[in-house]
């Protein structure tokens, strides 16, 4: 399936659809459940947040990839120098609405989790690297090679430039996928204050 999956850069009209796909993909993710434990309240703010993440990636990196035609998977990469996210850019992408969209309790947990992830990121990633911020596939299409295909354009660029790639995940099911593509676990542990068990992963350049 991977060889048959055509990948292209996301276009502006696809932002909303890509956010919806990521919302579905991360609905049962342990980190997302930690932020919003209520199943009935989770999807709408999650879809809004993912749409904001897609918009940020599209405007400030243009390294958001989807499978061609109908969007069934999305990969958001931040290029070398693109992390940490700039506050002004986050504001322009709409992140100021997060307390209202997520709710106070979820926003507090989200902020706590992101601060911890940023600490690990700075600790474990080299100064220049590609950051796989989000990778998600519509649940009915998972396990068909779409996620692997979506990673390939940037993995190839990173190898050509001799740069590492970094990511974090709270979903143990994703570890084999990333390991097949050369990512190795750097740190593993529980996020503070009841947060999810999380892995940070780094991929050395190949070739």
C-alpha positions in Angstrom: 0.0 0.0 0.0 2.8 2.4 0.8 4.1 2.3 -2.8 0.6 3.1 -4.1 -0.1 6.0 -1.8 0.6 9.3 -3.5 1.6 12.1 -1.2 1.4 15.8 -1.9 1.7 19.0 0.1 -1.5 20.2 1.7 -3.3 23.1 0.0 -5.2 25.9 1.8 -8.7 24.5 0.9 -7.7 21.2 2.6 -6.9 22.7 6.0 -10.4 22.1 7.5 -10.6 18.5 6.2 -7.1 17.8 7.4 -8.0 19.1 10.9 -11.0 16.8 10.9 -8.9 13.8 10.0 -6.4 14.5 12.7 -9.2 15.0 15.2 -10.6 11.5 14.4 -7.1 10.0 14.4 -6.2 11.4 17.9 -9.6 11.0 19.5 -8.4 8.0 21.6 -4.8 9.1 22.1 -3.8 8.9 25.7 -2.5 12.5 25.7 -5.7 13.8 24.3 -7.8 11.8 26.8 -5.7 13.3 29.6 -6.5 16.8 28.3 -10.2 16.1 27.9 -11.3 12.9 29.6 -15.0 13.4 28.7 -15.7 11.4 25.5 -18.7 13.5 24.7 -16.8 16.8 24.9 -13.6 15.8 23.2 -14.0 15.7 19.5 -15.2 19.3 18.7 -12.4 21.2 20.5 -9.8 18.6 19.3 -10.9 19.1 15.7 -10.6 22.9 16.2 -7.1 22.5 17.7 -5.9 20.2 15.0 -7.2 22.6 12.4 -5.1 25.3 14.1 -2.1 23.1 14.0 -2.5 22.3 10.3 -2.9 26.0 9.6 0.3 26.9 11.5 2.2 24.1 9.7 0.9 25.2 6.3 1.6 28.9 6.7 4.9 28.8 8.6 6.6 25.7 7.2 4.6 24.5 4.2 5.6 21.0 5.2 2.2 19.5 5.8 1.6 16.4 3.7 -1.5 14.5 2.9 -2.3 11.6 0.6 -3.6 12.7 -2.7 -7.3 13.2 -3.6 -9.4 12.5 -0.5 -7.5 13.4 2.7 -7.2 10.3 4.8 -3.9 11.0 6.6 -1.9 14.1 7.6 1.8 14.7 8.6 2.8 18.1 10.0 6.6 18.7 10.0 8.3 21.7 11.4 11.6 22.4 9.6 15.0 23.1 11.2 14.7 26.3 13.1 10.9 26.0 13.2 10.8 24.9 16.8 10.0 26.2 19.4 6.9 27.7 17.9 6.9 31.5 17.8 4.3 33.2 20.0 3.4 35.8 17.3 2.9 33.0 14.8 0.8 31.0 17.2 -1.4 34.1 17.8 -1.9 34.6 14.1 -2.8 30.9 13.7 -5.6 31.4 16.2 -4.1 29.8 19.4 -5.4 32.6 21.6 -8.8 31.1 21.3 -7.6 27.9 23.0 -8.9 28.7 26.6 -12.3 29.3 25.1 -12.4 26.4 22.7 -10.9 23.8 25.0 -12.3 24.9 28.3 -10.4 26.1 31.4 -9.6 22.6 32.8 -8.5 21.1 29.5 -6.5 24.2 28.7 -4.6 24.0 32.0 -3.8 20.3 31.4 -2.9 21.0 27.8 -0.5 23.8 28.8 1.1 21.6 31.5 1.6 18.8 29.0 3.0 21.1 26.3 5.5 22.7 28.7 6.8 19.3 29.7 7.0 18.1 26.1 8.9 21.3 25.2 11.4 20.6 28.1 12.0 17.1 26.7 12.3 18.4 23.2 15.0 20.9 24.1 16.8 18.3 26.1 16.8 15.4 23.6 16.9 17.0 20.1 19.9 18.5 18.4 19.7 22.3 17.6 19.0 21.6 13.9 16.4 18.9 13.2 13.1 18.1 11.6 10.2 17.8 14.0 7.3 15.5 13.2 4.8 17.4 15.2 1.7 15.4 14.2 1.1 12.3 12.2 -2.4 10.8 12.0 -4.5 8.6 9.7 -8.3 8.3 9.6 -9.0 5.2 11.8 -10.6 3.1 9.1 -7.5 3.6 6.9 -4.9 2.9 9.6 -2.5 0.0 9.0 -2.6 0.4 5.2 0.7 2.2 4.7 -0.5 5.8 4.6 1.4 7.0 7.7 4.6 5.5 6.3 4.1 7.2 3.0 3.4 10.6 4.6 6.7 10.5 6.4 8.9 9.7 3.4 9.3 13.1 1.7 10.8 14.7 4.8 12.8 11.6 5.9 14.5 11.6 2.5 15.2 15.4 2.8 16.6 14.9 6.3 18.9 12.1 5.1 20.1 14.1 2.2 21.0 17.1 4.5 22.4 14.9 7.3 19.8 16.0 9.8 18.0 14.1 12.6 14.2 13.8 13.0 12.4 14.1 16.3 9.0 13.2 17.7 7.1 12.4 20.8 4.2 10.0 21.3 1.9 8.9 24.1 0.5 6.0 22.1 2.4 2.8 22.4 0.8 1.4 19.3 2.7 3.9 17.2 6.1 2.8 18.4 6.6 0.0 15.9 5.7 2.3 13.0 8.3 4.8 14.0 10.9 2.2 14.8 10.5 0.7 11.3 11.5 4.1 9.9 14.6 4.4 12.1 13.3 6.3 15.1 14.7 5.1 18.4 13.4 5.9 21.9 15.4 8.5 23.7 13.3 9.0 26.9 10.3 7.3 28.4 8.2 8.2 31.4 5.0 9.7 32.8 4.1 13.3 32.3 3.7 15.3 35.6 0.4 15.4 37.6 -1.2 12.3 36.2 -0.2 12.9 32.6 0.2 10.2 30.0 3.1 7.8 29.6 5.2 9.3 26.9 8.1 8.4 24.6 10.4 10.8 22.8 12.1 9.4 19.7 15.0 10.5 17.6 16.0 9.3 14.1 19.6 9.7 13.0 20.2 10.5 9.3 20.8 7.6 7.0 23.1 7.2 4.1 
